[in-house]
Amino acid sequence: MLATVVAAAATAMAAVPGCGPRANPPGSAATPAPQSRASSSIADGAELTGPTRWEARVSGIPAGGVAAVRFFIDGKLRHLARQTPYLFAGRGNLLLPGTLGPGSHIFAVDVTLTDGRHLTTAATAVVSVKARGIPRQVLGRWARDVTEAEVARTQGFRNPADGIPLPAGTWQVRIGADGVARYSGPTPAHDLTVGQVRFEPGGRLVVGNQIPNFPYASKGGFCRDTAGDGIYHWLLHGRALTVRVVSDRQCAARNSFWNGTFTR
């Protein structure tokens, strides 16, 4: 229902010359006070080439007045945020235009207020033909055995607030064309962990944080969502994907997991 409403609003706005992001039209039964407004960091008519920080902002609403912020792409719900800053895919993650395909796309935000009212805004932006997607050769499921030695290697900079060390054992990761890595580990507690991966030029791999509220519910990640990105280098040789850490002392468990060789 919400997806239909937001998509319809976005389409209508895109069809009006000079019309940018705005709140619900006056006279609507769900219209908040005139000063209340939702805005998006993606401007109408923008060209998206590289990874982009997509943030929704809400003004004219008292603290605690926002219940949820939903991010839609082409009418499909892609992320839900409940805490500020309201960021697509969560802290430390970005919108990856190259995973959407070149051409025009509608980026809409629907804000649900605690009193049940809504604020919406949308913009039509163009994904450049130069935008990079996820390399086809890395898509799919990979596995590797994480040893006790790998876990011990990162112990010196592990933050106790991140919880238990990474469990040793056989891990699997499924890399999707949407730039999402879906992890499953040797214990059930890690079976619903999802995070973002960004494959960049020169063999650079950026691993972001967990993606909260991912469809079908992510139940945690390697570290807290305030951890910075991990920087790695990747090399594919036949059915082996070798990843080496370049810089990642922000998240010990993520470092232990990714630094190694994965096989099909």
C-alpha positions as CSV (number, residue, x, y, z in Angstrom):
1,M,0.0,0.0,0.0
2,L,2.7,2.5,1.0
3,A,4.8,1.6,-2.0
4,T,1.8,2.4,-4.3
5,V,1.2,5.7,-2.6
6,V,4.8,6.8,-2.7
7,A,5.3,5.7,-6.3
8,A,2.2,7.5,-7.4
9,A,3.3,10.7,-5.6
10,A,6.8,10.4,-7.1
11,T,5.4,9.9,-10.6
12,A,3.1,12.9,-10.3
13,M,5.9,15.1,-9.1
14,A,8.2,14.1,-11.8
15,A,5.6,15.0,-14.4
16,V,5.3,18.6,-13.3
17,P,8.0,20.9,-14.7
18,G,10.1,22.5,-12.1
19,C,8.6,20.5,-9.3
20,G,11.0,19.2,-6.7
21,P,10.7,17.3,-3.4
22,R,7.8,18.5,-1.3
23,A,5.4,17.4,1.4
24,N,1.8,16.1,0.9
25,P,-0.4,18.6,-1.0
26,P,-2.7,21.0,1.0
27,G,-6.1,19.6,1.7
28,S,-5.0,16.1,2.1
29,A,-6.5,14.4,5.1
30,A,-3.0,13.2,6.1
31,T,-1.3,16.6,5.7
32,P,0.7,17.8,8.7
33,A,1.2,21.4,9.6
34,P,2.5,23.5,6.7
35,Q,5.9,23.9,8.2
36,S,6.4,20.1,8.5
37,R,8.6,18.8,5.6
38,A,10.5,15.8,4.4
39,S,13.5,16.3,2.1
40,S,15.9,14.0,0.4
41,S,19.6,14.5,-0.3
42,I,19.0,13.2,-3.9
43,A,18.0,16.2,-6.0
44,D,15.5,16.0,-8.8
45,G,17.4,15.7,-12.1
46,A,20.6,14.6,-10.5
47,E,23.0,12.2,-12.3
48,L,24.3,9.4,-10.1
49,T,27.6,7.9,-11.1
50,G,29.4,6.6,-7.9
51,P,28.3,5.3,-4.5
52,T,26.0,8.0,-3.0
53,R,25.1,8.9,0.6
54,W,21.3,9.0,0.5
55,E,19.8,10.8,3.6
56,A,16.2,11.7,4.4
57,R,15.7,14.8,6.5
58,V,12.6,15.8,8.5
59,S,12.0,19.4,9.6
60,G,9.2,21.1,11.6
61,I,8.6,17.9,13.7
62,P,9.5,17.8,17.4
63,A,12.1,15.3,18.6
64,G,10.5,11.9,18.9
65,G,7.8,12.8,16.4
66,V,9.0,10.4,13.7
67,A,8.1,6.8,13.9
68,A,9.8,5.5,10.7
69,V,11.3,6.6,7.4
70,R,10.9,4.4,4.4
71,F,13.1,4.6,1.3
72,F,11.6,3.5,-2.1
73,I,13.3,3.0,-5.4
74,D,10.9,2.9,-8.4
75,G,8.0,2.2,-6.0
76,K,9.7,-0.7,-4.2
77,L,10.5,-0.5,-0.5
78,R,14.3,-0.9,-0.2
79,H,15.0,0.3,3.4
80,L,13.4,1.4,6.6
81,A,15.1,3.6,9.2
82,R,13.8,4.4,12.7
83,Q,16.7,6.5,14.1
84,T,18.5,9.7,13.0
85,P,20.4,10.2,10.9
86,Y,17.9,8.6,8.4
87,L,20.3,6.9,6.0
88,F,19.6,4.5,3.2
89,A,21.0,1.1,4.1
90,G,22.2,2.3,7.5
91,R,25.3,3.9,8.8
92,G,28.5,3.3,6.9
93,N,26.6,2.1,3.8
94,L,25.7,3.9,0.5
95,L,23.3,3.8,-2.4
96,L,25.0,1.9,-5.2
97,P,23.6,3.4,-8.4
98,G,25.4,0.9,-10.6
99,T,23.3,-1.9,-9.2
100,L,20.1,-0.3,-10.5
101,G,20.9,-0.1,-14.2
102,P,21.4,3.0,-16.3
103,G,18.5,5.4,-16.9
104,S,15.9,7.3,-14.9
105,H,14.8,6.0,-11.5
106,I,12.5,7.5,-8.9
107,F,13.9,7.8,-5.3
108,A,11.2,8.4,-2.8
109,V,11.0,8.9,0.9
110,D,7.9,8.3,3.1
111,V,8.0,9.5,6.7
112,T,5.5,8.1,9.1
113,L,4.9,10.4,12.1
114,T,4.0,9.1,15.5
115,D,0.5,10.5,15.2
116,G,-0.1,8.4,12.0
117,R,0.4,11.2,9.5
118,H,2.8,11.0,6.6
119,L,5.3,13.3,4.8
120,T,6.5,12.2,1.4
121,T,9.1,13.5,-1.1
122,A,10.5,12.1,-4.3
123,A,13.0,12.9,-7.0
124,T,13.7,11.5,-10.4
125,A,17.5,11.0,-11.0
126,V,19.5,9.4,-13.8
127,V,21.9,6.6,-13.2
128,S,24.9,7.2,-15.5
129,V,26.0,4.5,-17.9
130,K,29.4,4.9,-16.2
131,A,28.1,3.7,-12.9
132,R,29.8,0.5,-11.8
133,G,27.8,-2.6,-10.8
134,I,29.0,-5.6,-8.9
135,P,31.5,-7.7,-11.1
136,R,29.6,-10.7,-12.5
137,Q,32.5,-13.1,-11.7
138,V,32.1,-12.5,-7.9
139,L,28.3,-13.0,-7.8
140,G,27.0,-16.1,-6.0
141,R,27.9,-18.2,-3.0
142,W,31.4,-18.5,-1.5
143,A,32.8,-20.5,1.4
144,R,35.9,-20.6,3.6
145,D,37.1,-22.0,6.9
146,V,37.8,-19.4,9.5
147,T,40.5,-20.8,11.8
148,E,41.1,-20.0,15.5
149,A,44.4,-18.4,14.3
150,E,42.4,-15.9,12.2
151,V,40.2,-15.0,15.1
152,A,43.3,-14.6,17.5
153,R,45.0,-12.4,14.9
154,T,42.5,-9.6,15.4
155,Q,42.1,-10.0,19.1
156,G,44.4,-7.1,19.9
157,F,42.0,-4.5,18.5
158,R,38.6,-6.2,19.1
159,N,36.1,-3.9,20.9
160,P,34.4,-5.8,23.7
161,A,31.2,-3.8,23.0
162,D,31.0,-5.7,19.7
163,G,30.1,-8.9,21.5
164,I,31.7,-12.3,21.2
165,P,34.7,-13.0,18.9
166,L,33.9,-14.3,15.4
167,P,33.1,-18.1,15.8
168,A,35.7,-20.3,14.0
169,G,34.4,-22.8,11.5
170,T,33.0,-22.9,8.0
171,W,31.4,-19.7,6.8
172,Q,29.5,-18.9,3.7
173,V,28.8,-15.6,2.0
174,R,26.4,-14.9,-0.9
175,I,27.3,-11.8,-2.9
176,G,24.3,-10.3,-4.7
177,A,24.0,-8.0,-7.7
178,D,22.5,-5.5,-5.3
179,G,25.8,-5.1,-3.5
180,V,24.6,-7.0,-0.5
181,A,26.6,-9.8,1.2
182,R,24.5,-12.3,3.0
183,Y,26.5,-14.2,5.6
184,S,25.8,-17.5,7.2
185,G,28.1,-19.0,9.9
186,P,28.8,-22.1,11.9
187,T,26.2,-20.9,14.5
188,P,22.5,-20.1,14.0
189,A,23.0,-16.6,15.5
190,H,24.8,-15.5,12.3
191,D,22.4,-16.9,9.8
192,L,20.6,-13.7,9.1
193,T,23.5,-11.2,8.9
194,V,23.7,-8.9,5.9
195,G,26.1,-6.2,5.0
196,Q,27.2,-4.1,2.0
197,V,30.2,-4.7,-0.3
198,R,31.5,-2.3,-2.8
199,F,33.9,-3.6,-5.5
200,E,35.8,-0.6,-6.8
201,P,38.5,-0.1,-9.5
202,G,42.0,-1.5,-9.1
203,G,40.8,-4.5,-7.1
204,R,39.7,-2.4,-4.1
205,L,36.9,-3.9,-1.9
206,V,35.1,-1.8,0.6
207,V,33.1,-3.7,3.2
208,G,30.5,-1.6,5.0
209,N,28.4,-2.3,8.1
210,Q,25.4,-4.5,8.6
211,I,22.2,-3.4,6.9
212,P,19.5,-3.1,9.6
213,N,15.9,-4.0,8.8
214,F,16.9,-5.7,5.7
215,P,14.0,-7.6,4.1
216,Y,13.5,-10.8,6.1
217,A,15.3,-9.1,9.0
218,S,18.9,-8.9,9.6
219,K,19.7,-10.0,13.1
220,G,22.9,-8.1,13.8
221,G,26.3,-7.9,12.2
222,F,30.0,-8.3,12.9
223,C,30.3,-5.0,14.8
224,R,28.3,-2.0,15.9
225,D,26.9,0.2,13.2
226,T,29.3,3.0,14.2
227,A,32.3,1.1,12.9
228,G,33.9,2.6,9.8
229,D,34.4,0.8,6.5
230,G,36.9,-2.0,6.0
231,I,39.3,-1.6,3.1
232,Y,40.5,-4.8,1.3
233,H,42.0,-6.0,-1.9
234,W,40.4,-8.8,-4.0
235,L,41.8,-11.1,-6.7
236,L,39.9,-13.8,-8.6
237,H,41.8,-16.8,-9.8
238,G,39.6,-19.6,-11.3
239,R,37.2,-20.7,-8.5
240,A,39.1,-19.0,-5.8
241,L,38.5,-15.5,-4.5
242,T,41.4,-14.2,-2.4
243,V,40.8,-11.2,-0.2
244,R,43.5,-9.4,1.8
245,V,43.0,-6.7,4.4
246,V,44.4,-3.3,3.6
247,S,43.0,-1.4,6.5
248,D,40.4,-2.6,8.9
249,R,41.0,-2.2,12.6
250,Q,37.5,-0.8,13.1
251,C,35.9,-4.3,13.2
252,A,37.9,-7.3,14.3
253,A,35.3,-9.9,13.4
254,R,34.9,-8.5,9.9
255,N,38.7,-8.5,9.5
256,S,38.9,-12.1,10.6
257,F,36.1,-13.1,8.2
258,W,37.2,-11.4,5.0
259,N,41.0,-11.9,5.2
260,G,41.4,-15.2,3.4
261,T,40.6,-17.3,0.4
262,F,37.0,-18.2,-0.6
263,T,36.0,-21.0,-2.9
264,R,32.9,-21.9,-4.8
